[in-house]
Structure formats: structure tokens, C-alpha cells
Amino acid sequence: MITSWGDFPLTRFPSDPRDPLRAWDAADEYLLAHLAENGTDLSGTVAVVGDRWGALVTALTAAGAGDLVQISDSYLGRRATDDNLARAGAAPGAVRLLTTQDPPPERIDVLLVRVPKSLALLEDQLHRLAPAVHEGTVVVGAGMVKEVHTSTLTLFERILGPTRTSLAVKKARLIHTTPAAGEGRPANPWPLRYALPADAPAGLAGRTVVNQAGVFCADRLDIGTRFLLQHLPRGLGRSRVVDLGCGNGVVGLAVALAEPEAELVFTDESYQAVASAEENFRTHVGDARTAEFAVGDGLADVEPGSVDLVLNNPPFHSHQATTDRTARRMFAEARRALRPGGELWVVGNRHLGYHVTLRRIFGNSELVAGNPKFVVLRAVKR
């Protein structure tokens, strides 16, 4: 990535030379060029929200930013940030890496926001950061044109102050907000609590669940998960079961309610997701029963051969890009973590062709259930 402060070789995490996706885009370039061209004072506390792979903070360390803080919901994004900072020669501790679950800085002098795919996550983060913003704070958002909608601008204006947009450059756009006094600011609606529908399967009907902002399908039970819940394996006994890419944890929760001896592991790369899953488990199962809750890179930290069953509803988007890369990695990690005879159960859109990928990785794939939109597939580690 070429900037006014130097050129930076950047990679996503995990790095894959076959992956054509870059670790930055035109919105990152536009934002950095704007800061340089306007001589923005970076000597105070600079908070960077939603920096996807660390491109922004990597460049800003070279720009001599003072108290530089990155706030991210993505474990993979944080790992990429660490790698990119090290590659750029940044001093250890040059950037404070905070998660969306950590207390934000008490005062922010420059607030830079990469617009996330989730409008809910943007809303929550602006609410959380608003008390730290003062009348002199420079607030600049950035996103590709397809990411910046009227609803996006409305959030900046309603929570922080008067907002305008820039002209588009390379299909990217900047958002400029002038902070206003905080009186009359609306309350943060997140986290959201709602009751699962009366016809929800697997013992979940009517139960109230919590979703932190940014978690997939934050205000309802998504139809893919519902279909998997209708076809969960039974009679698991003392099995070790992983809810991989757990989201708010309703799949693992259903297993815990139906299988009192099962050992549950909830894992996701989103801090918001794992926080939701843990609260839902504690609410409906209780503190007396143990379970593991891990924010991380899938099953990378799970001991090989230590798992009996993996349940997975894999994502097929990486920000705005459609890709099966994440699903492929999840399936491969599941095979490594499973004991011989252990099983991976996957739900996915029928058109994604996961049965082909599973056969490549496991050597087998069985259709458990299907409807016109979804399939539930089962693969066994031989």
C-alpha cells in the first residue's frame, strides 16, 4: 500500500498466497491521503475503529501518530494488524489494540471509522465512543460507495453531530462529522434481547436470547440455523461438541439443553459473538455447568483428535467479498480437531456446493437433510 508516509507490504490473516484479496482497499487509501493532504494533527489520541487488517494503523505509526488506538471486533483482523505492524518495523506497543468489548478511550482527538458491513455494529460503536468525543475532535469515516448509505450518514449525524460526505474517488467515499454537544443523544439499543419464536426447534421455543451488535442475524433466528436445529444429532452422551463460528451460540445452546453430559466449546473470531454466546449459555444453562468460550482462529488452538462433533454454519462473505475460503479453512480445521470417527455437521445454501469441498477434505460427505434452499451435510473423519 502506497501512502504519503511510506510504502507498506500488507497481508490478511491467515496469509494465503493463492488468495487474491488485498489487505486494504481504496477507502483506506482515500482516508490516509485526506489526513496527509490536510495536515491533520495526529499528536493526541487517535482512535481507529473497524480497521480491517491493520492498514490504517500501520500507516499512522509511520506518520508519527501519538496515542494510537485500534478498536476491532475481529480476532483475525487483530492478528493481521500485529503481523503488518511488525513487518513495517513499528515498535512493540506502538498501537493499543482494543476489542469492541473493552472500555474505549476516555478522550479521543481524532476518530477514524472504517464503515463496517453491519450497520448495527456501527451504531453500537458510535454510541460507545460518543462520550469520548469533544467539540475539537476530527471525525472522519471511510467506506466504499456501496457501503455508505443514507442510513450510515444518519447514524453519524444522530449520534455525533452534523455530517456530510465527500465526492467519490475510486468508488470510495469519506464521511465528515462535526461533533455536537451530547445533550439529547439517543440511548444505545445494543445489546438486543428478543424471544425466539414459539415454533423454534430443539427446545429453544420462547427463550430470550441476547445479541451483541454485529452478530449475524442479530434480531432473529436465521433460517439456515433454524434448519440445522431441526436436524441436530441426538444421543451424544459425554461427547465433546464444538459450535464452530458460534455467533450467538444458539446451536451449541440447543445441544447443551438436550445433552446434559455433553462438553460444549463455543468459538468464533468475533468478540461480540462469543460474548453473546456466553451470556446466552449462562442464562439458560447456568453457571454450574462448564463450557469453553474462545475468541480465535477457528479450531487452530484446539488439540488435534480431541473433538467428537463439530457443528458449523460457515460464512461465505469476507466483508464485501463473496468467498468460500473461510468455509474451506473451517472444514480442514474441523478434520484436524476431530478424533477418528468424529463428525462434522454443516448447514449451507444448496448452491454453495459444500459437499464437493467436504469430499476433498474428508473423503466423504452425506446428505442429512435438504430443502429447496439449504442442505445439512455430514462428514466423518476416517
C-alpha positions in Angstrom: 0.0 0.0 0.0 1.5 3.3 -1.1 1.0 6.3 1.2 2.5 9.7 1.9 4.4 8.2 4.9 5.8 5.2 3.0 5.0 2.0 1.2 3.8 -0.9 3.3 3.6 -4.6 2.3 0.3 -5.8 3.9 -1.3 -9.2 4.3 -4.5 -10.6 5.6 -4.5 -13.2 8.3 -4.2 -16.1 7.8 -1.9 -15.3 4.9 -2.6 -17.3 1.7 -0.5 -16.6 -1.4 -3.4 -18.1 -3.5 -5.9 -15.5 -2.1 -6.2 -12.5 -4.5 -7.9 -10.3 -1.8 -5.8 -7.4 -0.6 -5.4 -6.3 3.0 -6.5 -2.7 2.1 -8.8 -1.0 -0.4 -9.5 2.4 -2.0 -11.3 3.6 1.1 -8.2 3.1 3.3 -6.1 4.9 0.7 -8.6 7.8 0.4 -8.7 8.3 4.2 -5.0 8.2 4.6 -4.5 10.7 1.7 -7.0 13.0 3.2 -5.2 13.1 6.6 -1.9 13.8 4.9 -3.1 16.4 2.5 -5.0 18.3 5.2 -2.1 18.1 7.7 -4.4 16.6 10.4 -2.9 16.9 13.8 -2.3 13.3 15.0 -0.4 14.2 18.2 -3.3 13.4 20.5 -5.4 10.2 21.0 -6.2 8.8 17.6 -8.9 6.0 17.7 -9.3 3.8 14.6 -12.4 1.8 14.5 -13.0 -1.2 12.2 -9.5 -1.2 10.7 -10.0 -4.5 8.9 -6.4 -5.8 8.5 -4.4 -3.0 10.2 -3.7 -1.0 7.1 -4.7 2.3 8.7 -2.8 2.0 12.0 0.3 0.6 10.2 0.5 3.7 8.1 -0.4 6.0 11.0 2.5 4.7 13.1 4.8 5.9 10.3 3.0 9.2 10.3 4.0 9.7 14.0 0.5 9.4 15.5 0.6 10.0 19.2 -1.6 7.7 21.3 -2.8 5.4 18.6 -5.7 3.0 19.4 -7.3 0.4 17.2 -10.8 -0.9 18.2 -11.8 -4.1 16.4 -14.3 -6.9 16.7 -12.2 -9.3 14.6 -9.6 -11.7 16.0 -8.3 -12.3 12.6 -8.1 -8.6 11.9 -6.1 -8.1 15.1 -3.7 -10.9 14.1 -3.2 -9.3 10.7 -2.6 -5.9 12.4 0.2 -7.5 14.6 1.8 -9.0 11.6 1.6 -5.9 9.5 2.9 -3.6 12.3 5.9 -6.0 12.8 6.6 -6.1 9.1 6.6 -2.3 9.0 9.1 -2.1 11.9 6.7 -0.5 14.3 7.9 -0.5 17.9 6.1 -3.0 20.2 3.2 -1.3 21.9 3.0 1.5 19.3 -0.7 0.8 18.9 -3.1 0.0 21.7 -5.2 -2.9 20.4 -8.7 -2.9 22.0 -11.6 -5.2 21.2 -15.2 -4.0 20.9 -15.8 -5.5 24.4 -13.0 -3.3 26.0 -13.7 0.1 27.6 -13.0 2.7 25.0 -10.5 5.6 25.5 -11.8 8.4 27.8 -10.8 11.1 25.3 -10.5 11.0 21.5 -8.9 13.8 19.5 -9.1 12.1 16.1 -11.8 9.4 15.4 -11.4 7.4 12.2 -14.1 4.9 11.3 -14.0 2.3 8.6 -17.7 1.7 7.9 -18.5 -2.0 8.7 -20.8 -4.2 6.8 -23.0 -4.3 9.9 -25.0 -1.1 10.5 -25.8 -2.4 14.0 -22.1 -2.6 14.9 -21.5 0.9 13.6 -24.4 2.2 15.7 -23.1 0.4 18.8 -19.6 1.7 18.4 -20.6 5.3 17.7 -22.7 5.2 20.9 -19.8 3.7 22.9 -17.3 6.3 21.6 -19.5 9.4 21.7 -18.7 10.3 25.3 -15.0 10.5 24.5 -15.6 12.8 21.5 -15.3 16.6 22.2 -16.0 19.7 20.1 -12.5 19.7 18.7 -12.4 16.1 17.7 -11.8 15.4 14.0 -14.2 12.7 12.9 -13.7 11.0 9.5 -15.4 7.9 8.3 -14.5 5.9 5.2 -16.1 3.2 3.1 -16.6 2.1 -0.5 -19.6 3.8 -2.1 -21.7 0.6 -1.8 -21.0 0.6 1.9 -22.1 4.2 2.6 -25.8 4.6 2.6 -28.2 7.3 3.8 -28.8 5.1 6.9 -25.0 5.3 7.6 -24.9 9.0 7.4 -28.0 9.2 9.6 -26.2 7.3 12.4 -23.2 9.6 12.4 -25.5 12.7 12.5 -27.9 11.4 15.1 -25.2 10.1 17.5 -22.2 12.5 16.9 -23.3 15.6 15.0 -23.8 17.3 11.6 -22.5 15.1 8.8 -21.6 15.4 5.2 -19.9 13.2 2.6 -17.1 13.8 0.1 -17.0 13.2 -3.6 -16.3 9.6 -4.6 -12.8 8.7 -5.5 -12.1 5.2 -6.9 -15.5 4.2 -5.7 -14.7 5.2 -2.2 -16.2 8.0 -0.1 -15.4 9.9 3.1 -17.8 10.9 5.8 -17.1 14.2 7.7 -18.8 14.8 11.0 -18.7 17.9 13.2 -19.1 16.8 16.9 -22.0 18.4 18.7 -22.9 18.6 22.4 -24.1 15.3 23.8 -27.3 16.5 25.3 -30.3 14.7 23.9 -28.2 11.9 22.4 -30.4 8.7 21.9 -29.8 5.7 24.1 -27.7 2.8 22.7 -30.2 0.0 21.8 -27.4 -2.7 21.9 -27.1 -5.4 23.1 -30.5 -6.5 21.8 -32.7 -9.1 23.6 -35.6 -10.9 22.0 -37.6 -14.0 22.4 -37.1 -16.9 20.0 -40.3 -17.8 18.1 -42.8 -20.2 19.6 -42.0 -22.7 16.9 -38.2 -22.6 17.3 -36.9 -26.2 17.3 -34.6 -28.0 19.7 -36.0 -26.8 23.0 -35.4 -23.1 22.2 -39.0 -22.0 21.7 -39.8 -18.8 23.5 -36.4 -18.5 25.2 -35.0 -14.9 25.4 -31.5 -14.5 23.9 -29.1 -11.6 23.8 -27.2 -10.5 20.7 -24.4 -8.0 20.8 -24.3 -5.6 17.8 -22.7 -7.0 14.7 -23.6 -10.7 15.3 -25.1 -12.4 12.3 -28.9 -12.1 12.2 -28.9 -10.1 15.4 -32.6 -9.6 15.7 -34.0 -13.0 14.7 -33.3 -16.7 14.3 -31.8 -17.0 10.8 -33.4 -19.7 8.6 -30.2 -21.6 8.0 -29.6 -22.1 11.7 -33.2 -23.0 12.2 -32.9 -25.7 9.5 -29.7 -27.1 11.3 -31.5 -27.1 14.6 -34.3 -29.2 13.2 -31.7 -31.9 12.3 -29.2 -32.0 15.1 -27.7 -35.4 16.0 -29.0 -36.9 19.2 -27.7 -39.3 21.9 -24.3 -37.6 22.2 -23.6 -38.7 25.8 -20.3 -37.3 27.1 -19.1 -36.1 23.6 -17.0 -33.0 23.2 -19.0 -30.8 20.9 -17.8 -27.6 19.2 -20.1 -24.9 17.9 -17.7 -23.5 15.3 -18.4 -20.0 14.2 -20.9 -19.9 17.0 -22.5 -16.5 16.5 -24.9 -16.0 19.5 -24.4 -19.7 20.3 -28.0 -21.0 19.8 -26.8 -24.2 18.1 -24.5 -25.1 21.0 -27.1 -24.0 23.5 -29.6 -26.4 21.9 -27.1 -29.2 22.3 -26.4 -28.3 25.9 -30.1 -28.3 26.7 -30.7 -31.7 25.0 -27.5 -33.4 26.1 -26.8 -32.8 29.8 -23.5 -34.7 29.7 -22.0 -33.1 26.5 -19.0 -30.9 26.9 -19.5 -27.7 24.9 -17.0 -25.4 23.2 -18.1 -22.2 21.6 -15.7 -20.4 19.3 -15.8 -17.5 16.9 -13.5 -14.9 15.5 -15.9 -12.1 16.7 -15.6 -10.8 20.3 -19.2 -9.7 20.1 -20.4 -13.2 19.1 -18.6 -15.0 21.8 -19.8 -12.6 24.4 -23.3 -13.2 23.2 -22.9 -17.0 23.3 -21.5 -17.0 26.8 -24.4 -14.8 28.1 -27.0 -17.0 26.5 -25.4 -20.2 27.8 -25.2 -18.8 31.4 -28.8 -17.6 31.2 -30.4 -20.8 30.0 -28.0 -23.5 31.3 -26.5 -21.9 34.4 -23.1 -21.4 35.9 -23.0 -24.9 37.4 -22.2 -26.4 34.0 -18.8 -25.7 32.5 -18.3 -24.8 28.8 -15.4 -23.2 26.9 -15.8 -19.8 25.2 -12.9 -18.9 22.9 -12.3 -16.0 20.5 -9.8 -17.2 18.0 -8.9 -18.5 14.6 -11.4 -21.3 14.3 -10.1 -24.5 15.8 -6.4 -23.6 15.4 -5.8 -23.8 19.2 -7.8 -27.0 19.7 -5.8 -30.1 20.4 -5.8 -32.5 17.3 -8.1 -35.5 17.8 -9.8 -34.1 20.9 -13.3 -33.4 19.5 -16.2 -35.7 18.8 -18.6 -33.4 16.9 -18.3 -30.1 15.1 -21.4 -28.1 14.2 -20.9 -25.3 11.6 -22.9 -22.7 9.7 -19.9 -21.2 7.8 -20.0 -17.6 6.5 -19.5 -17.1 2.7 -18.6 -13.4 2.8 -15.4 -11.7 3.9 -16.6 -8.1 4.3 -17.9 -7.3 0.8 -16.2 -10.2 -1.0 -18.0 -13.5 -1.6 -15.6 -16.4 -1.0 -15.6 -20.0 0.3 -12.1 -19.5 1.8 -13.4 -19.3 5.3 -15.6 -22.4 4.9 -12.6 -24.4 3.5 -10.4 -23.5 6.4 -13.1 -24.3 8.9 -13.7 -27.8 7.3 -9.9 -28.5 7.3 -9.5 -27.4 10.9 -12.5 -29.5 11.9 -10.9 -32.6 10.4 -7.7 -31.9 12.3 -9.5 -31.4 15.6 -11.8 -34.4 15.3 -10.9 -37.9 16.6 -11.1 -40.8 14.2 -14.9 -41.4 13.7 -15.7 -37.9 14.8 -18.2 -36.0 12.6 -18.6 -32.5 11.1 -22.2 -31.4 10.5 -22.6 -28.4 8.2 -25.5 -26.3 7.1 -25.2 -24.2 4.0 -27.0 -22.8 1.0 -27.6 -25.6 -1.5 -25.9 -23.7 -4.4 -22.5 -23.4 -2.5 -21.7 -27.0 -3.2 -20.1 -27.7 0.2 -20.5 -31.5 -0.5 -17.7 -31.2 -3.1 -15.4 -29.4 -0.6 -16.1 -31.9 2.1 -15.3 -34.8 -0.1 -12.0 -33.3 -1.0 -11.1 -32.8 2.7 -12.7 -35.7 4.4 -13.1 -38.2 1.5 -16.8 -38.4 2.2 -20.0 -36.3 2.5 -23.5 -37.5 3.3 -26.8 -35.5 2.9 -28.6 -35.5 6.2 -31.5 -33.2 5.2 -32.3 -30.7 2.5 -34.9 -28.3 1.3 -35.1 -26.0 -1.8 -32.6 -23.5 -0.1 -30.4 -25.4 2.4 -28.7 -28.7 3.0 -27.3 -30.3 6.1 -24.2 -32.3 5.4 -22.3 -34.8 7.5 -18.7 -35.8 7.0 -16.8 -38.4 9.1 -13.1 -38.4 9.9 -11.8 -41.9 8.8 
